[in-house]
Amino acid sequence: MAGQPLAKARRLVSLGRHYRPDPRHPTLGDDFYDVVEAAEFPRADLRFRNQRWAERVGLGDLDDAEWLDHFAAFAQLPENIPEPLALRYHGHQFRSYNPDLGDGRGFLFAQLRDREDGRLLDLATKGSGQTPWSRGGDGRLTLKGGVREVLATEMLEALGVYTSKSFSLIETGEALERGDEPSPTRSSVLVRLGHSHVRFGSFQRQATLRRPDNVEKLVTYSIATYFPDLANESDPIPAFLARVVQRSADLAASWMIAGFVHGVLNTDNLNITGESFDYGPYRFLPRFEAGFTAAYFDHSGLYAYGRQPANVAWNLERLAETLLDLCPRERLSEVLGAYQPQMNARYCWRMLERLDLAAKDPEARAWQARNAATSDPEDAVPEDVVALTNGVTKFLDESRVGFEQFFFDWYGGAASAERARRSPEAENY
């Protein structure tokens, strides 16, 4: 699409019948966000448009001018959030607490419903200008960073990881100076489609400010908005934490099976719905290597591939600490204790899925059906599934075959033996 100057015209949009605005986040109040303005960019060149997901949320009929108006100039979508909101949160970054965080180069600007399953989804930005939380930064995103996020989300979605979606990427015509890559470099603004911007750090901020009333408000909002089936629980705090533990366990398992290394598993980069998001320094494994890191500045290997499940557990403990004014420590600890068994179980099931064996094992299918809607880790994984998972993991570790090559060669299990015999790794099999 040819570049064109931007003007903040409030055009009427060509909305599909599936567009269902539902702006919930503003109801939390201004303890949780700051109203901000989007930066004005000199040009707009559309580099990526996620038409499949645009159609799914009722925005697929936008023409080119409307798309740029709403996702580069950020004109309000009809009946949606009136002004962009830079969200407030704290977080542990490399296990050091930082009270100066928040949306420093992004904001939430719309919420709408998924036409297929009714989930509330957010449209939020990266690279849309400075906010009160920019900490001296320019609030911009390099085009390289935007393209890397598109590649990450498309790959992870294809691998079955529950991830945010790259919705739009627009080159914005500015030259940016960066200390860690050749400069000046090209600029962009990214729009993400995601399931919740309630981060672990959102709770940490309110707890640090000694606002247990706001912590409880955030729990109540989260249950009503994302986990409505918990609304009638007699003890909602541990029920809420148990659901976040369950979602987080599956997220950690899915990263491991995908061979994905997040790079910055800080508490502000995990959210309550267990959705993977925020793709700065990430990498995919060339070969199975527990110590493989993604961020060049992770000198200690804290966020290495093999340490990701433990880091998610550590972050869950920090989330639980914010709930101590609302629930006894013993009860929260009991809930946290379910994380490791659940992560192990999900790792096994995700292995079957990656190898396309889940649908071929009746016992595994029955086990998955029982576990899909429960956070109870006591329902044991079938022994043959555990044996297969352990065998594959051990083989990957010891053989040093290419991680992606292995799963390509053996997709479908024994039925793919002929493909494996033709593989560059055949001698290792």
C-alpha positions as CSV (number, residue, x, y, z in Angstrom):
1,M,0.0,0.0,0.0
2,A,1.4,3.4,-1.0
3,G,2.4,5.7,1.9
4,Q,0.1,8.7,2.6
5,P,0.1,11.6,5.0
6,L,-2.1,11.1,8.0
7,A,-5.0,13.3,9.1
8,K,-7.0,12.8,12.2
9,A,-10.3,12.7,10.4
10,R,-13.1,11.0,12.3
11,R,-14.3,8.9,9.4
12,L,-17.3,6.6,9.6
13,V,-16.1,3.0,9.5
14,S,-17.3,0.2,7.4
15,L,-18.1,-2.2,10.2
16,G,-19.1,-5.8,9.8
17,R,-22.1,-7.1,11.6
18,H,-19.8,-9.0,14.0
19,Y,-18.3,-5.8,15.4
20,R,-19.4,-5.9,19.1
21,P,-17.7,-3.1,21.1
22,D,-17.5,-3.7,24.9
23,P,-15.2,-1.1,26.6
24,R,-14.8,-2.6,30.1
25,H,-11.4,-1.4,31.3
26,P,-12.4,2.2,31.9
27,T,-14.8,1.0,34.6
28,L,-11.8,0.3,36.8
29,G,-11.2,4.0,37.3
30,D,-8.2,6.2,36.9
31,D,-6.2,4.4,39.6
32,F,-5.4,1.9,36.9
33,Y,-4.6,4.1,33.8
34,D,-3.7,7.5,32.4
35,V,-5.6,9.1,29.5
36,V,-3.0,9.9,26.8
37,E,-2.8,11.1,23.2
38,A,-1.4,9.2,20.3
39,A,1.7,10.6,18.5
40,E,1.2,12.1,15.1
41,F,3.2,10.4,12.4
42,P,4.4,12.0,9.2
43,R,3.4,9.1,6.9
44,A,1.7,5.7,7.0
45,D,2.8,2.7,4.9
46,L,0.8,-0.4,5.7
47,R,3.2,-3.4,6.2
48,F,0.9,-6.0,7.7
49,R,-2.8,-6.3,8.0
50,N,-4.3,-9.4,9.8
51,Q,-7.4,-9.8,7.7
52,R,-8.3,-13.1,9.2
53,W,-8.6,-11.7,12.7
54,A,-10.0,-8.4,11.5
55,E,-12.9,-10.4,10.1
56,R,-13.3,-12.3,13.3
57,V,-13.8,-9.2,15.4
58,G,-16.0,-7.4,12.8
59,L,-13.4,-5.0,11.4
60,G,-12.6,-6.9,8.1
61,D,-14.6,-4.5,5.9
62,L,-12.5,-1.4,6.8
63,D,-11.1,0.2,3.6
64,D,-7.5,1.3,3.4
65,A,-8.2,4.9,4.5
66,E,-10.3,3.7,7.5
67,W,-7.6,1.2,8.5
68,L,-5.0,3.9,8.6
69,D,-7.3,6.3,10.4
70,H,-8.0,3.9,13.2
71,F,-4.6,2.1,13.5
72,A,-2.1,4.8,12.7
73,A,-4.0,8.1,13.6
74,F,-6.0,6.2,16.3
75,A,-9.4,7.8,15.7
76,Q,-11.9,6.3,18.1
77,L,-13.7,3.1,17.0
78,P,-17.5,3.6,17.3
79,E,-18.9,3.1,20.8
80,N,-15.5,2.2,22.2
81,I,-13.0,3.7,24.5
82,P,-13.2,7.5,24.0
83,E,-9.5,8.3,24.6
84,P,-6.4,6.0,24.7
85,L,-5.4,4.6,28.1
86,A,-1.8,4.1,29.2
87,L,-2.1,1.3,31.8
88,R,-0.4,1.6,35.2
89,Y,1.5,-1.4,36.7
90,H,4.7,-2.3,38.5
91,G,6.8,-5.4,38.1
92,H,9.9,-7.4,39.0
93,Q,12.4,-7.1,36.1
94,F,15.1,-9.7,36.4
95,R,13.7,-10.2,39.9
96,S,14.4,-6.5,40.9
97,Y,11.3,-4.6,41.8
98,N,10.6,-1.6,39.6
99,P,7.8,0.8,40.7
100,D,8.3,3.1,37.7
101,L,6.7,0.9,35.0
102,G,3.5,1.3,33.0
103,D,2.7,1.6,29.3
104,G,5.7,3.7,28.1
105,R,5.1,3.5,24.4
106,G,1.7,2.0,24.1
107,F,-1.9,2.2,25.2
108,L,-5.2,0.4,25.2
109,F,-7.7,2.0,22.8
110,A,-10.5,-0.5,22.1
111,Q,-12.2,-3.6,23.5
112,L,-14.5,-5.8,21.5
113,R,-15.9,-9.3,21.4
114,D,-14.6,-12.3,19.5
115,R,-17.4,-13.4,17.2
116,E,-16.5,-17.1,17.5
117,D,-16.3,-17.6,21.3
118,G,-17.5,-14.3,22.8
119,R,-14.1,-13.5,24.5
120,L,-13.4,-9.9,25.3
121,L,-10.4,-8.9,23.3
122,D,-8.2,-5.7,23.5
123,L,-6.7,-3.6,20.8
124,A,-3.5,-2.0,22.2
125,T,-0.4,-0.5,20.7
126,K,3.3,-0.5,20.7
127,G,5.2,2.5,19.4
128,S,2.3,5.0,19.6
129,G,4.2,7.8,21.4
130,Q,5.2,9.0,24.8
131,T,3.1,8.5,27.9
132,P,3.7,9.4,31.6
133,W,5.5,6.1,31.9
134,S,8.0,6.6,29.0
135,R,11.0,7.1,31.4
136,G,12.8,9.3,29.0
137,G,12.2,7.1,26.0
138,D,10.8,8.4,22.7
139,G,7.7,6.1,22.7
140,R,8.5,4.7,19.3
141,L,9.0,1.3,17.8
142,T,11.5,0.3,15.1
143,L,10.2,-1.3,12.0
144,K,12.6,-4.2,12.7
145,G,11.0,-4.7,16.2
146,G,7.5,-4.6,14.7
147,V,8.4,-7.2,12.0
148,R,9.9,-9.4,14.6
149,E,6.7,-9.3,16.7
150,V,4.6,-10.2,13.6
151,L,6.9,-13.2,12.9
152,A,6.7,-14.3,16.6
153,T,3.0,-14.2,16.9
154,E,2.3,-15.9,13.6
155,M,4.8,-18.7,14.4
156,L,3.5,-19.2,17.9
157,E,-0.2,-19.2,16.8
158,A,0.7,-21.9,14.2
159,L,2.4,-24.0,16.9
160,G,-0.7,-23.8,19.1
161,V,0.6,-21.4,21.7
162,Y,-2.0,-19.1,23.2
163,T,-0.6,-15.8,22.0
164,S,-1.5,-12.2,21.3
165,K,-2.1,-11.5,17.6
166,S,-0.3,-8.9,15.5
167,F,-3.2,-7.0,14.1
168,S,-1.6,-4.2,12.2
169,L,1.9,-2.9,11.5
170,I,2.3,0.5,9.8
171,E,5.6,2.2,8.9
172,T,5.5,5.8,10.1
173,G,8.2,7.7,8.3
174,E,10.5,8.7,11.2
175,A,14.2,8.0,11.7
176,L,15.0,6.5,15.1
177,E,18.2,6.4,17.0
178,R,18.9,3.1,18.9
179,G,22.0,2.2,20.8
180,D,21.8,-1.6,20.1
181,E,21.4,-1.6,16.4
182,P,22.5,0.4,13.3
183,S,20.9,3.8,13.4
184,P,19.1,5.8,12.2
185,T,16.5,3.0,11.6
186,R,13.0,3.0,10.3
187,S,9.9,3.5,12.6
188,S,6.6,1.7,12.9
189,V,3.5,1.5,15.1
190,L,2.1,-2.0,15.9
191,V,-1.5,-2.8,17.0
192,R,-1.9,-6.0,19.0
193,L,-5.1,-8.0,19.5
194,G,-5.0,-9.7,22.9
195,H,-7.0,-11.4,25.6
196,S,-6.5,-9.1,28.7
197,H,-4.0,-6.5,29.6
198,V,-4.4,-7.2,33.3
199,R,-0.8,-8.1,34.2
200,F,0.6,-9.6,37.4
201,G,2.2,-6.2,37.7
202,S,-1.2,-4.6,37.7
203,F,-1.9,-6.3,41.1
204,Q,1.7,-5.5,42.3
205,R,1.2,-1.8,41.9
206,Q,-2.0,-1.7,43.9
207,A,-0.5,-3.9,46.7
208,T,2.7,-1.8,46.9
209,L,0.5,1.4,47.2
210,R,-1.3,-0.3,50.0
211,R,-4.6,-0.4,48.3
212,P,-6.2,-3.8,49.1
213,D,-9.5,-2.3,48.0
214,N,-8.1,-1.9,44.5
215,V,-6.6,-5.4,44.5
216,E,-10.0,-6.7,45.4
217,K,-11.6,-4.5,42.7
218,L,-9.2,-5.9,40.2
219,V,-10.0,-9.5,41.2
220,T,-13.7,-8.8,41.0
221,Y,-13.3,-7.2,37.5
222,S,-11.1,-10.1,36.3
223,I,-13.6,-12.7,37.4
224,A,-16.5,-10.9,35.9
225,T,-14.7,-10.1,32.6
226,Y,-12.5,-13.1,32.0
227,F,-13.7,-16.0,34.3
228,P,-17.4,-15.5,34.7
229,D,-17.9,-19.2,35.6
230,L,-16.2,-18.3,38.9
231,A,-18.7,-15.6,39.8
232,N,-20.6,-17.8,42.3
233,E,-17.6,-19.2,44.1
234,S,-17.9,-19.0,47.8
235,D,-14.2,-18.2,48.1
236,P,-13.4,-16.2,45.0
237,I,-9.8,-15.2,45.8
238,P,-8.2,-18.7,45.8
239,A,-10.5,-19.7,42.9
240,F,-9.2,-16.7,40.9
241,L,-5.6,-17.6,41.7
242,A,-6.2,-21.3,40.8
243,R,-7.5,-20.3,37.4
244,V,-4.4,-18.1,36.7
245,V,-2.1,-20.9,37.9
246,Q,-3.9,-23.3,35.5
247,R,-3.6,-20.9,32.5
248,S,0.0,-20.1,33.4
249,A,1.0,-23.8,33.6
250,D,-0.3,-24.4,30.2
251,L,1.5,-21.3,28.8
252,A,4.8,-22.5,30.2
253,A,4.3,-26.0,28.8
254,S,3.4,-24.6,25.4
255,W,6.5,-22.5,25.2
256,M,8.7,-25.5,26.0
257,I,7.1,-27.7,23.4
258,A,7.3,-24.9,20.8
259,G,11.1,-24.4,21.6
260,F,10.3,-20.8,22.3
261,V,12.5,-18.6,24.6
262,H,10.6,-15.5,25.8
263,G,13.7,-13.6,26.9
264,V,12.1,-11.2,29.5
265,L,9.8,-13.2,31.8
266,N,9.2,-10.3,34.2
267,T,6.0,-10.0,36.2
268,D,4.8,-7.2,34.0
269,N,5.0,-9.6,31.0
270,L,2.6,-12.2,32.3
271,N,-1.2,-11.7,32.4
272,I,-4.1,-13.4,34.1
273,T,-5.4,-15.2,31.0
274,G,-2.2,-17.1,30.4
275,E,-1.7,-15.4,27.0
276,S,1.8,-15.0,25.6
277,F,2.6,-11.4,24.6
278,D,5.4,-8.8,24.4
279,Y,8.0,-10.0,21.9
280,G,11.2,-8.1,22.4
281,P,14.2,-10.3,22.7
282,Y,12.9,-13.7,21.9
283,R,14.4,-16.7,20.0
284,F,13.4,-20.2,18.9
285,L,15.7,-23.1,19.8
286,P,18.1,-24.3,17.1
287,R,18.6,-27.5,19.2
288,F,17.4,-28.6,22.6
289,E,19.5,-26.7,25.1
290,A,18.3,-25.9,28.6
291,G,20.7,-22.9,29.0
292,F,19.8,-21.3,25.7
293,T,19.0,-17.6,26.2
294,A,17.2,-15.0,24.1
295,A,18.3,-11.6,25.5
296,Y,21.9,-10.4,24.9
297,F,21.7,-8.7,28.3
298,D,20.6,-11.8,30.2
299,H,24.2,-12.4,31.4
300,S,23.3,-14.9,34.2
301,G,20.9,-16.9,32.0
302,L,18.0,-16.2,34.4
303,Y,15.4,-16.5,31.6
304,A,17.0,-19.4,29.7
305,Y,14.8,-21.9,27.9
306,G,15.0,-24.6,30.6
307,R,14.3,-22.1,33.5
308,Q,11.1,-20.8,32.0
309,P,8.7,-23.0,34.0
310,A,10.4,-22.1,37.2
311,N,10.3,-18.4,36.4
312,V,6.6,-18.6,35.7
313,A,6.2,-20.3,39.1
314,W,8.2,-17.5,40.8
315,N,6.1,-14.9,39.1
316,L,2.9,-16.6,40.3
317,E,4.2,-16.4,43.9
318,R,4.6,-12.7,43.5
319,L,1.0,-12.4,42.3
320,A,-0.1,-14.5,45.3
321,E,1.6,-12.1,47.6
322,T,-0.6,-9.3,46.4
323,L,-3.6,-11.2,47.6
324,L,-2.4,-11.7,51.2
325,D,-4.7,-9.0,52.6
326,L,-7.7,-10.9,51.1
327,C,-6.8,-14.5,51.7
328,P,-4.8,-16.6,54.2
329,R,-1.2,-17.4,53.2
330,E,-1.8,-21.1,53.7
331,R,-4.7,-21.2,51.3
332,L,-2.7,-19.3,48.6
333,S,0.3,-21.6,49.1
334,E,-2.0,-24.6,48.6
335,V,-3.2,-23.2,45.3
336,L,0.3,-22.5,44.1
337,G,1.3,-26.1,44.9
338,A,-0.8,-27.2,41.9
339,Y,1.4,-25.4,39.4
340,Q,4.1,-28.0,38.9
341,P,1.9,-31.0,38.5
342,Q,-0.3,-29.1,36.1
343,M,2.7,-27.9,34.1
344,N,4.0,-31.4,33.8
345,A,0.7,-32.7,32.7
346,R,0.2,-30.0,30.1
347,Y,3.8,-30.6,28.8
348,C,2.8,-34.2,28.1
349,W,-0.4,-33.3,26.4
350,R,1.3,-30.6,24.3
351,M,3.9,-33.1,23.2
352,L,1.2,-35.3,21.9
353,E,-0.4,-32.4,20.1
354,R,2.9,-31.3,18.5
355,L,3.5,-34.9,17.2
356,D,-0.1,-35.1,16.0
357,L,-0.8,-38.1,18.2
358,A,-3.4,-36.7,20.6
359,A,-6.3,-37.7,18.4
360,K,-4.9,-41.2,17.8
361,D,-4.9,-42.3,21.5
362,P,-8.4,-42.9,23.0
363,E,-7.0,-42.9,26.6
364,A,-5.2,-39.6,26.0
365,R,-8.3,-38.1,24.5
366,A,-10.3,-39.1,27.6
367,W,-7.7,-37.7,29.9
368,Q,-7.6,-34.4,28.0
369,A,-11.4,-34.1,28.1
370,R,-11.3,-34.5,31.9
371,N,-8.6,-32.0,32.3
372,A,-9.8,-29.3,29.9
373,A,-12.2,-27.7,32.4
374,T,-10.5,-28.4,35.7
375,S,-7.5,-27.2,37.7
376,D,-7.2,-30.5,39.5
377,P,-3.7,-32.0,38.9
378,E,-4.6,-35.3,40.5
379,D,-6.0,-37.0,37.4
380,A,-2.8,-38.8,36.4
381,V,-1.4,-38.6,32.8
382,P,-1.5,-42.1,31.2
383,E,1.8,-43.9,31.7
384,D,2.5,-44.4,28.0
385,V,2.1,-40.7,27.4
386,V,4.6,-39.9,30.1
387,A,7.0,-42.5,28.7
388,L,6.7,-41.0,25.2
389,T,7.2,-37.4,26.4
390,N,10.2,-38.3,28.6
391,G,11.7,-40.3,25.7
392,V,11.4,-37.5,23.2
393,T,12.8,-34.9,25.6
394,K,15.8,-37.2,26.5
395,F,16.4,-37.9,22.8
396,L,16.3,-34.2,21.9
397,D,18.7,-33.4,24.7
398,E,21.3,-36.1,23.9
399,S,21.1,-36.4,20.1
400,R,21.5,-32.6,19.4
401,V,19.2,-33.0,16.3
402,G,17.6,-29.8,15.0
403,F,14.6,-29.0,17.2
404,E,12.2,-28.1,14.4
405,Q,13.6,-30.8,12.1
406,F,12.7,-33.5,14.6
407,F,9.1,-32.4,14.9
408,F,8.8,-32.0,11.2
409,D,10.3,-35.5,10.6
410,W,8.1,-37.3,13.2
411,Y,4.8,-35.4,12.8
412,G,2.3,-38.2,12.9
413,G,4.5,-40.6,14.9
414,A,5.4,-44.0,13.4
415,A,3.3,-43.2,10.3
416,S,6.0,-40.6,9.3
417,A,8.9,-43.1,9.4
418,E,9.5,-42.8,5.7
419,R,9.8,-39.0,6.0
420,A,12.2,-39.5,8.8
421,R,14.4,-41.8,6.7
422,R,14.7,-39.1,4.1
423,S,15.6,-36.4,6.7
424,P,19.0,-34.7,7.0
425,E,19.0,-36.1,10.6
426,A,18.2,-39.7,9.5
427,E,21.5,-41.1,10.8
428,N,20.6,-39.9,14.3
429,Y,17.3,-41.7,14.3
